[in-house]
Each structure stands twice: as C-alpha cells, then as structure tokens.
Amino acid sequence: MNKKKEKRRFIAVCLAPAIILFTVFMIIPTLNVFWMSTLKWGGLSANKEFVGLNNFKILFEDMNFIQALQNTIFLIVVVTIVTMVFSILFASILVREKVKGQNFFRIIFYIPNILSVVVIASIFTAIYDPSTNGLLNSIESLFRPETWETTKYLGDPNIMLYAISGAMIWQAIGYYMVMYMASMSSIPEHLYEAASLEGAGKIKQFFSITLPLIWSNIRTTLTFFIISCINLSFLFVKVFGSGPGGVSETVLSYMYKQAYSNASYGYGMAIGVIIFLFSFVLSALVSKATEREPLEF
C-alpha cells in the first residue's frame, strides 16, 4: 500500500511543474481572453466597461471582419491542399524512385522552413516586384508586347491573396515533405514487390499501399498545418501589407489592428475568442472527416 502511495506521489511531483506551467501560461490567459471580450476597454486605461456579448454582436455585423474571415478560409483551403499534395508527391518521388542525392534534396527543400518570415518576404518581394526588375514580371515581359503593363502582385486586389498563398506554400512544402519521406521509408519493400507481381502499377501502388499506410501521419500533420496556417497568414500579411482597403486582411491581423492600433482591446479579444472557437471546431471537423481504421503491416 505504501509503495502505491509513493508511486502516486512520485508521479504527482513529476507532473506538477508541467501542469503548473500549462495552467499559468495557457489556461489562465485563455480564460482571461474570454473575460476581456465582454469589456469595452482600450487596453491601457483603467476604465473598463462590462458590455456582455455586445462586442460579438458588433463583430458579426462588421463587414471588414467577415472579409478577413473569408480571406483566412481561402488561405487555409488553398495553401493546405496545394502544400499537402506537393509534399506527398515530392516525398513519394524521392523515396520510391530512388533518386540520387536524396539527402541533398531533403536539405534543399527544408531550407525555406528554417528561414524567418522576414527573409522569405524579402525574397518574394523581389519576385513580386511590380517593375520589370521583378522575377515574375521579367518572365511575363518575354511573352508580352512592349505596351504591356507590369503586374502589381502585392497591389492588385484580385491577385494579392494568391501571391501570399505562393509564399506560404513555398515555405511549408519542404517540412512536410521530409515528414512524409520518413513515413514512406518505413513501409516494407516486399509490399510493393508483391503488388508488382500482381500487376499493380506505380499509381495503383501509391493509392493502395503508400497513402493508406501513411494516413495516420497525414491526419496529424493536416490538423497541425491548418492551425499553423492561421498563424502564418498573420505574419505574411503583416510583412507584405494588407493591400488596398485591407483586401488581404486575415482574422489575426484584423484582431491585432483592432486591439493595438484602434485601441479597441475588448473588441480585439472578442475576435480572439472567435478565432479560438473557429480553430477548435475546424480541427475537430478535419479529424472526424479524415478518420479511418488504421492499417498495419
């Protein structure tokens, strides 16, 4: 009996620091955001007025917020789909085709992930440069007449979200490709040999063997990427700018603007609550939609 008590005490002592840190830095701040979302407060003054759910009522009538939410959903859908497809495709090619210099390609593809957003933004600012010195405009000029006007990738409301998506995709592909390569490398070779003997081609093998056996990894990375996509969209918009009339504003950048630039801290925290709930619900839906019985080998 004493041994059981000592074991429980030992476990409690080991878990206590993590529980305390998680409570202090995660649980309490999150609850505090919910509380502040019910206040009319500038963030710095001592005057706090309790307004209940009035901030949320204003929020859902705010067309700028609705636009920012639509932009965020657009980025999540486009960036997630393109990144996942190309990451899995590149990983499959490097693993299954036995490409020489596999480690070299891993490093090259992974480099964008270790660069800061500022560095990536600087690179893509040069690529999107509206003058003829910009990489994309230089390429376009080869196929356009002399009277052609350069494209303003970070100034055209119809293009800017796609331009931001391109930078986000370039930054993320390598990281997830390396993760999928690790999963694919652990699949026994005899499964592919047996499939080849049965007459299955490489595409059939990919959808019948590779994809099902790395599905658990895909589910985990998909949920993780969707949440990180929301955070990354904020960073890229802050560096690139939100465009004319805030056309590329996202929910996080709009929350930041309201809380710190417009001194509407309570209103900004109301946006933060919606982002929290949106992320939670979206993660649950993705997890449920991708749920399937795991395969073993």
N, C-alpha and C positions, 0 to 999 in steps of 0.2 A: 504493500500500500504506500509506504514511504517512497519507494522507488518511482511509483507512478506520479506522486506529488512533485518529486524532484524533477522528473522529466517534464511535467507541465510547467513548472516554474522556469526551467531552462529554456523551453520553447517560448514562453511569455517574455522572458528577458531578451531573447534574440529578436523577437518580432516587435518589441516595444519601440525601438528607435525608428524603424520604418513606418510603423503606424502613427507615431507622433509627428514625424516629418510630413507624411501624407495628409494628415488631418490639418496641420498648421498651414501648409503651403498649397493644398488642393481643396479640401472640403470646406474650410472656413472661408477662403477667398471666393469660392463658387457661391456659397450661401450669401456672402456679402454682396455679390453682384445682383442676386435676386432681390435683396433688400433695397439696394440703391436704385434699382429700376423702378421702384414705386415712389421715388422722390423727384421733386423739381429742385435741382441743385446745380450750381455752376462748377463744382469740383474744388474750388479754392475757398469760397466764402463759408462762413459759419451758418448761413441761412439755409436751412433745409425744410422744404415744404412737402408734406406727405400728400401725394395725389392719387394713390391707389393704382389702378390699371389705366389711368388716363394717358400715360406715355405710350402704352400699347395701342390704345385707340387712335392716337395721332399717327403712330407708326404705320398702321395698315391703311391709312389714308394718304400717306406720304408717297407720291409717285416716284420720287428720287430713290427711296428705299426699295420700292418694287422693281425699278430698273436695275438697281445694284444686285438684288436677289436674282433676277433673270440672268444678269451677266455672270454671276457666280455659278449658277446651274449650267449655263452654257460652257464655261471653262471646265467644270467638273466632268461633264459628259464628253466633250471633245478631247480634252487633254488625257483623261483616263483611258478612253477607248484607243486612241492612237498610241499612247505610251505602252499600254499592255500588249497590244497587237504586235508592235515592232519589237518590244523587249522579248516576247516569246519567240517571234520569228528569228531574230538575230541569235538568240540563245540556241535554238534548235539547229540552225545552220552551223554554228561554231562547234557544237557538240557532236551532232550526228554526221556531219560531212567531214569531220576530222581535218579541219582547216589548219594549215601550218601556222605557227606563231600564235596559237590560241591565247597564251598569256599576254602577248603583246596587244591583241585586240581587246582583251579584258581591261587592261590598263588604259588604253586609248579611250574606250567607251566610258570608263568610270571617271576619267578626269573631270568632266563637267560637274559631277556631283560634289567634288571637293572644292570647287570654286565658289566664292561668295556671290550673292545675287548682284552685288555692285559690279563685280568683274564681268559676269555674264551679261548684265545690262549694257555695260560699256561695249562689249563685243557686238551685241545685237543692235546697239545704237549706230555703230559703224555700218553694219549690214543694212539697216533700215534707213540710212542717211538719205534724206529727200533730194539731195543734189546728185549729179551724175557720178560723184565720187563714191556713193553708196554701192555696196556689192550687188544688191538686187536690182537697183536702177541701172547699174553698169551693164548687167546681163540683159535687162529689158531693152536698153538702148541699141543693142546689136540687132534686134529684130523689129524695132520700131522706126518710123520715119523721123526725119530731123525735127519736124514740128511737134513731135510727141512731148507731152509734159510729164515730168518725173512724178512718181507716185509717192504720196506722203503716208507711209505706212503707220506712223505714230501720230498722224494728224487727221486722217480720214476716218470718220465715224463708222463707215462700213467695213473697214479693214483692221482697225486697231485691235479688236479682240482676237482676231486671227493671228496678228503679229505677236501679241502677248502669249497666245497659245503655243506658237512656234518656239519661243524662248523657253517656256516651261517644259515642253516635250523634250527639247534638246538637253535640258538639264537633268531630266529624270530617267531617260531611257537606259543609260549605262548601268545605273544602280540596280534596277530591277532585272536587267539582262543578266548580270552576274549572279543574282539570287536564283534565277531560273536555270542558269547553267549548272549551278551546284546541285539543284534538284534533279535535273536531267542526267547528270553524270552518275547519279546513284542508281539509275534504272539498269537492271541486269541486261547484258548484251544478248543473252540467249532468248529473251522475249522477242527481240527484233529478228533474230535468226529464224525462230520458229514461224514468225509472221511472214518472213520472206519465202520460206519453204511452202507456205500455204498460198502464196501468190499475191500477198498484200504489197502494194506499192508504198513509196515513202509517205505520200499524203495520207493514205489509209492508216499506216503505222502511227503517224503523228496524232491523228484524231482517235485512234483506237487504243494506243498504248501510252504515248508521251503525255498527251493532255489529261487523260483520266488519272494517271499516276502522280502528276504534279498539281492536281486540282486543289488539294488542301493548302499548298503553298500559294496558289493563285488567290484563293479566298482570303487568306490572311493579308497578303500584300495589297489586294484590291481595296479592302476596308481601310488599311493603313494609308494607302495612296490618296484615297478620296478625302480623308481628313487633312492630310498634308497639303493637298491641292488647294484647299480653302486658305491655309496659311500662306502658301507660296504665292497665290494670286494677289494677296495683300502686298507682299514685298515687291513683286514685279510692277504692280500699279503705282506704288509709292516711288519707285525709281524711274519708270517710264513716264509717269504722269497719268492723270485720269482722262486726258483728252479734252476736246472742246465740249463744254457743257457737262462735263463729268460722264461722258458717254461710256467709258470703260470702268467706271466705279464698281467696286465689289462690296459685299456686305461688311467686310472687316475694315476696308479703307473708309467706307462711309461711317462706320462706327467711330473710327479714330477721328475723322473730321468733326463729327458732331460733339464728341466728348472733349476734345482738346483744342480744336480750332474755333468752334462755335460756342464753347463754354456751356454746353448742354450735357453735363456729365450724366445726369439721371436718364436722359433720353438715350445717350450712348450706351448706357448699361442695359437699357431695355432692348436695344439692338443686340447686345451681347447675349442676353437671355435667349432671344430668338435663334441666334447662331448656335448656341449650345444645344437647344432642343432640336434644331434642324439637323445638326451633325449626329446627334444621338439617334434620331429616327431614321436618317439616311443609312447609318451604319447597320442598324437593325434590319432594315429592308434589304440591303445588299447581302447581309449574312444569311437572311432567310431565302432570298432568291437564288443564291449560289449553293444552298445546302444540298448535299447528296451523300449517299453512302460511300465512305472511303474505301478505296481499293488497296489491297495488299499484295505483295509479291514475295 
